[in-house]
């Protein structure tokens, strides 16, 4: 079947094979690293920020929430805007906005100013995260897509995992403002690289552009904002406010589906979900990200309370995850190119399941080694899964849908991180059977970790079962479904 849209976005082989592709990938790597880093870098600084602004913890947590809610709410919509009006152009706007907002965060005179600046930073991050994966498929040749996805997966994992320890070092050495200001020189370099090396947008006549789906954008934004707030406010205490927000999210989903079925040019064409493999890949991404967030939530408590490590030692041990991510991401992408995405997805999920079972069963007597070995297995499995799953999705879609599908892929990951922090954190707290997790006994912490990672392993087993029920989609099948 011939794709009528392929002529609108030509990319010559010589362009994809030119040496400048390395600089283009450097820009895309920074565009993935910077927003991922800022997802978690502020967490460690909340006590310092509360003291600096003489504010309650409930107030300063909005520094985190404003960023997460902005990303979650807007990431699909900005992907669609990129499809319609140019991905390279919009990515450069996103980089500039993220960099400017980071500067404003770093010089914020009041807490309210900082929260608003963080929301603006979240908008820039949403643009960067949504369009980076889409642009990667236009930058490299198809035979190297897996390697590119592995590189971007590495940057995402490093940013999310390294945030707390890197943020702690910056705050200890230079104060809290530096955790935001460090983005400014990175942003300037990134903007230069994007301007010079990313493939240019192909001009399209206005008559070729589908109208933007404003009602769908509004409904999906309200729905995702309600869900994100329901999962993040309350610090693990699930009350009437959380339930009300979940009801709003459920109502929003219903209205969104109704609106998308009626509109001629929907934000998310519902027909793409007729292809089971796409729905499966997005769901697996959510489940796997939920499990990865559990390692970040539970790990510090286990290392400090159960194994008795000091804060500095906890940071060193926790760096094992980012180190493995850095070493395995690119090789994982090459494995995808060599052996195929379907096979690598299954290998990655099996490795993650094995690592989770090890975390749930290795006794305290094994000490630090008993923690690091399973984390290495889980993280390596995650790198394999992410490279293969992203390749599966992004190589099987129409060029005109790359932005919105990449946004949905990033959304599934972000929803997984939010859900993991809330739900897996609540499971861990409940499993310890302690009034306060921060003062729980080593035995209670070990018990909580055991139960939490049995649940995590069960989630990955669900993902494995889903791969058996759905074949990896071919580009032709995805095209026909779209």
C-alpha positions in Angstrom: 0.0 0.0 0.0 1.5 3.4 -1.0 1.6 6.0 1.6 0.2 9.3 0.2 1.9 11.3 3.0 5.4 10.1 2.4 5.8 12.8 -0.3 5.1 15.5 2.2 8.1 14.7 4.4 11.0 13.5 2.2 14.2 12.5 3.9 17.0 11.5 1.6 19.4 8.7 2.4 22.4 10.9 2.1 21.0 13.2 4.7 20.5 10.3 7.1 24.0 8.9 6.5 25.9 12.1 6.7 28.3 12.8 9.6 26.1 15.6 10.9 23.6 12.9 12.1 25.8 12.5 15.2 25.3 16.1 16.2 21.6 15.8 15.5 21.5 12.8 17.8 23.5 14.8 20.4 20.7 17.5 20.3 18.0 14.9 20.6 19.9 13.2 23.5 20.0 16.5 25.4 16.4 17.1 24.6 15.6 13.8 26.4 18.1 14.1 29.2 17.2 17.6 30.4 13.4 17.2 31.0 14.0 13.7 32.5 16.6 15.0 34.9 14.2 17.8 36.1 11.5 15.2 36.7 13.3 14.0 39.8 16.1 16.5 40.6 13.9 18.7 42.8 12.7 15.9 45.1 15.8 16.0 47.2 15.7 19.8 47.5 12.1 20.1 49.0 13.3 20.4 52.6 15.8 23.1 51.6 13.1 25.0 49.5 10.6 24.8 52.4 13.2 26.4 54.7 14.2 29.0 52.1 10.7 30.2 51.5 9.4 29.6 55.1 6.7 27.4 53.6 4.9 24.2 54.5 5.8 20.9 52.8 2.3 20.9 51.2 3.1 24.2 49.6 6.6 23.3 48.2 5.4 20.0 46.8 3.7 22.1 44.1 7.2 22.7 42.7 7.1 19.0 41.8 3.4 18.8 40.9 3.4 21.9 38.6 6.1 20.3 36.5 4.6 16.8 36.3 1.0 18.0 35.7 2.1 20.3 32.9 4.0 17.5 31.1 1.2 15.0 31.6 -1.5 17.3 30.6 0.1 18.7 27.4 2.4 16.0 26.0 0.0 14.4 23.5 -1.4 17.8 22.3 2.1 19.3 21.6 2.9 16.2 19.7 -0.1 16.8 17.4 0.9 20.5 17.0 4.3 19.3 15.9 2.7 17.0 13.3 0.6 19.9 11.9 3.1 22.8 12.0 6.6 21.4 12.0 8.4 19.3 14.6 11.8 20.9 14.3 10.4 24.3 14.7 8.3 23.4 17.7 11.2 21.5 19.3 13.4 24.6 19.1 10.6 26.6 20.8 10.4 24.0 23.5 14.1 24.0 24.1 14.1 27.9 24.3 11.1 27.9 26.7 12.6 25.2 28.9 15.9 27.1 29.1 14.2 30.5 29.8 11.9 28.9 32.4 14.9 27.2 34.1 16.6 30.6 34.4 13.4 32.1 35.9 13.2 29.2 38.4 16.8 29.8 39.4 16.2 33.5 40.2 12.7 33.1 41.6 12.1 35.6 44.4 9.0 33.9 45.8 7.5 30.4 46.0 4.5 31.4 43.8 6.9 32.7 41.1 8.9 29.5 41.3 5.8 27.3 40.9 4.6 29.3 37.8 8.0 29.1 36.3 8.1 25.3 36.9 4.8 25.0 35.1 6.3 26.9 32.1 9.3 24.6 32.3 6.9 21.6 32.2 5.4 22.9 29.0 8.9 23.1 27.4 9.7 19.6 28.7 6.4 18.3 27.2 7.4 19.6 23.8 10.9 18.2 24.1 9.8 14.7 25.3 7.0 14.4 22.7 9.0 15.4 19.7 12.5 13.9 20.4 11.5 10.4 19.6 9.5 11.5 16.5 12.5 13.4 15.1 14.9 10.5 15.8 13.1 8.4 13.2 13.6 11.2 10.7 17.2 11.7 11.5 18.7 8.2 11.2 18.2 5.5 8.6 15.6 2.8 9.3 18.2 0.1 9.9 19.6 2.2 12.8 16.4 3.2 14.4 16.9 0.7 17.2 20.3 2.1 18.1 18.8 5.7 18.2 15.9 4.5 20.4 18.5 2.8 22.7 20.4 6.0 23.0 17.3 8.1 23.8 16.2 5.4 26.3 19.6 5.7 28.0 19.3 9.4 28.3 15.8 9.1 29.8 16.8 6.5 32.3 19.9 8.4 33.3 18.0 11.6 33.8 15.3 10.1 35.9 17.6 8.0 38.0 20.4 10.4 38.4 18.2 13.4 39.4 18.1 12.8 43.2 21.8 12.2 43.7 22.9 14.9 41.3 20.5 17.4 42.8 21.8 16.6 46.3 25.4 17.2 45.3 24.5 20.6 43.6 22.4 21.8 46.6 25.1 20.8 49.1 27.8 22.6 47.1 26.1 25.6 45.6 22.6 26.0 46.9 19.1 25.1 45.5 19.1 27.7 42.7 21.8 25.8 40.8 19.6 22.7 40.2 17.7 25.0 37.9 20.4 27.2 36.5 22.5 24.2 35.4 19.9 23.8 32.5 20.8 27.2 31.1 24.2 26.4 29.5 22.9 23.0 28.4 19.8 24.6 26.8 21.9 27.1 24.9 24.2 24.4 23.5 21.1 22.2 22.7 19.4 25.1 20.9 22.5 25.7 18.8 22.8 22.0 17.8 19.0 21.8 17.0 19.1 24.9 14.8 22.1 23.7 12.9 21.8 19.9 12.6 18.2 18.7 12.9 16.4 17.9 9.6 14.3 20.8 8.4 10.6 20.7 8.4 9.1 20.3 4.9 6.8 23.2 4.0 3.2 22.2 3.7 0.4 24.2 2.2 -2.2 25.4 4.6 -4.8 23.5 2.7 -2.9 20.3 3.4 -3.1 20.9 7.2 -5.9 19.2 9.1 -7.7 21.6 11.6 -6.5 21.4 15.1 -8.8 19.5 17.5 -9.5 22.1 20.2 -12.3 20.3 22.0 -10.3 17.1 22.2 -7.2 18.9 23.4 -9.2 20.6 26.2 -10.9 17.3 27.3 -7.6 15.3 27.3 -5.9 18.1 29.2 -8.5 18.1 31.9 -8.6 14.3 32.1 -4.8 13.9 32.4 -4.5 16.8 34.9 -7.2 15.3 37.1 -5.5 11.9 37.0 -2.0 13.3 37.7 -3.3 15.3 40.7 -5.2 12.3 42.0 -2.0 10.2 42.0 0.3 12.9 43.5 -1.5 15.0 46.1 -2.0 13.7 49.6 1.5 12.1 50.0 0.1 8.6 50.0 -3.1 9.4 51.9 -6.0 8.5 49.6 -9.0 10.6 50.5 -12.2 12.1 49.1 -10.3 14.7 47.1 -8.3 12.0 45.3 -11.5 10.0 44.6 -13.3 13.1 43.2 -10.3 13.8 40.9 -10.4 10.2 39.6 -14.1 10.5 38.9 -13.4 13.7 36.9 -10.7 11.8 35.0 -13.1 8.9 34.3 -15.8 11.3 33.1 -13.2 13.1 31.0 -12.2 9.9 29.3 -15.8 9.2 28.3 -16.4 12.7 26.9 -13.0 12.6 25.1 -13.8 9.3 23.4 -17.3 10.6 22.4 -15.8 13.8 21.0 -13.1 12.1 19.1 -15.6 9.7 17.4 -17.5 12.7 16.1 -14.8 15.0 14.9 -13.4 14.8 11.3 -9.8 15.4 12.4 -9.3 14.1 15.9 -6.4 14.8 18.2 -6.0 11.0 18.6 -7.5 8.9 15.7 -9.4 6.2 17.6 -8.9 3.9 14.6 -5.2 3.4 15.5 -6.3 1.4 18.6 -7.9 -1.2 16.4 -4.3 -2.4 15.9 -3.9 -4.4 19.1 -0.1 -4.2 19.0 0.0 -0.4 19.5 -2.3 -0.6 22.5 -0.3 -3.4 23.9 3.0 -1.5 23.5 1.6 1.6 25.2 0.2 -0.5 28.0 3.4 -2.4 28.5 5.3 0.9 28.6 3.0 2.1 31.4 3.5 -1.1 33.4 7.2 -1.2 33.0 7.6 2.5 34.0 5.5 1.8 37.1 7.9 -0.9 38.2 11.0 1.2 37.5 9.6 4.0 39.7 9.1 1.5 42.5 12.9 0.9 42.6 13.4 4.7 43.1 10.8 4.9 45.8 11.6 1.8 47.8 15.4 1.6 47.3 16.4 4.5 49.5 14.3 3.2 52.5 15.7 -0.3 52.1 19.3 0.8 51.9 19.1 3.3 54.8 16.7 1.6 57.2 17.2 -2.2 56.5 20.9 -2.2 55.6 21.8 0.8 57.8 23.7 2.8 55.1 24.5 6.5 55.6 23.0 9.0 53.1 26.3 9.3 51.1 26.5 5.5 50.8 22.8 5.3 49.7 23.6 7.7 46.9 26.6 5.7 45.8 24.6 2.4 45.7 21.6 4.1 44.0 24.0 5.2 41.2 24.2 1.6 40.1 21.0 2.0 38.2 22.0 5.1 36.2 25.4 3.5 35.5 23.8 0.3 34.1 21.4 2.4 32.0 24.3 4.4 30.6 26.2 1.2 29.6 23.4 -0.9 28.3 21.1 1.6 26.4 23.1 1.8 23.1 24.0 -1.9 23.0 20.3 -2.6 23.6 19.4 -0.6 20.6 21.9 -2.5 18.5 20.4 -5.8 19.6 17.1 -4.5 18.3 18.6 -3.8 14.9 20.3 -7.2 14.8 17.7 -9.6 16.3 14.3 -7.7 15.9 12.1 -5.8 18.3 9.7 -8.6 19.2 12.5 -10.9 20.5 14.3 -8.2 22.4 11.0 -7.0 24.1 10.5 -10.5 25.5 14.1 -10.9 26.6 13.9 -7.5 28.4 10.6 -8.3 30.2 12.0 -11.7 31.3 15.1 -10.0 32.7 13.0 -7.5 34.6 10.8 -10.2 36.0 13.9 -12.1 37.2 15.3 -9.0 38.8 12.1 -8.2 40.6 11.8 -11.8 42.0 15.4 -11.5 43.2 14.6 -8.2 45.0 11.7 -9.9 46.6 13.5 -13.1 47.7 17.2 -12.3 48.4 17.5 -12.1 52.2 19.1 -9.2 54.2 22.2 -11.4 54.8 23.4 -10.7 51.3 23.7 -7.0 52.1 24.5 -4.5 49.4 25.4 -7.1 46.8 22.0 -8.6 47.3 20.5 -5.3 46.2 22.8 -4.2 43.4 22.7 -7.5 41.5 18.9 -7.5 41.0 18.9 -3.8 40.2 21.5 -4.4 37.5 19.3 -7.1 36.0 16.1 -5.0 36.2 17.8 -1.9 34.7 19.4 -3.9 31.9 16.1 -5.5 31.1 14.4 -2.1 31.1 17.0 -0.8 28.6 16.3 -3.7 26.3 12.5 -3.3 26.6 12.5 0.4 26.0 14.7 0.3 23.0 12.7 -2.5 21.4 9.3 -1.1 22.3 10.0 2.4 21.1 11.3 1.0 17.8 8.2 -1.2 17.4 5.9 1.8 17.7 7.8 4.5 15.9 8.8 2.5 12.8 5.2 1.4 12.1 3.3 4.6 11.8 2.6 7.2 9.1 5.1 10.2 9.1 2.2 12.6 9.7 1.3 10.8 13.0 4.8 10.6 14.5 4.4 13.5 16.8 1.1 12.5 18.4 2.2 8.8 18.7 5.5 9.8 20.2 3.6 12.0 22.6 1.4 9.1 23.6 4.5 6.9 24.1 6.0 9.6 26.4 2.6 9.9 28.1 2.5 6.2 28.9 5.9 6.4 30.5 5.1 9.5 32.5 1.8 8.0 33.7 3.7 5.0 34.8 6.2 7.0 36.8 3.3 9.0 38.5 1.4 5.8 39.2 4.5 4.0 40.4 5.3 6.7 42.9 1.8 6.7 44.3 0.5 3.2 44.1 3.8 1.3 44.6 4.8 3.7 47.3 1.4 3.0 49.0 1.8 -0.7 48.7 5.3 -0.5 50.3 4.0 1.6 53.1 1.1 -0.7 53.8 3.3 -3.8 53.5 5.7 -2.6 56.2 2.7 -2.5 58.7 4.4 0.5 60.3 2.7 3.7 61.4 5.6 5.7 59.9 7.9 4.1 57.2 10.7 6.5 58.1 11.0 4.9 61.6 10.1 1.3 60.6 12.3 -1.5 61.8 14.8 -3.2 59.3 12.6 -6.3 59.3 9.5 -4.3 58.5 11.3 -2.5 55.7 12.5 -5.9 54.3 9.0 -7.3 54.4 7.6 -4.2 52.7 10.2 -4.5 49.9 9.5 -8.2 49.5 5.8 -7.7 49.0 6.3 -4.6 46.8 8.5 -6.4 44.3 6.3 -9.5 44.2 3.6 -7.1 43.0 6.1 -5.5 40.6 7.1 -9.0 39.2 3.4 -9.7 38.7 3.0 -6.5 36.7 5.8 -7.5 34.4 4.3 -11.0 34.0 1.1 -9.3 32.8 3.2 -7.5 30.2 4.8 -10.8 29.1 1.4 -12.3 28.7 0.3 -9.4 26.6 3.2 -10.0 24.2 1.9 -13.5 23.7 -1.6 -12.3 22.7 -0.4 -9.6 20.3 2.0 -9.9 17.4 4.5 -7.0 16.9 2.9 -4.8 14.2 4.5 -4.4 10.8 4.7 -0.9 9.2 2.2 -2.0 6.6 -0.3 -3.2 9.2 0.1 0.1 11.2 -0.4 2.1 8.1 -3.5 0.3 7.1 -4.9 0.6 10.6 -4.2 4.3 10.7 
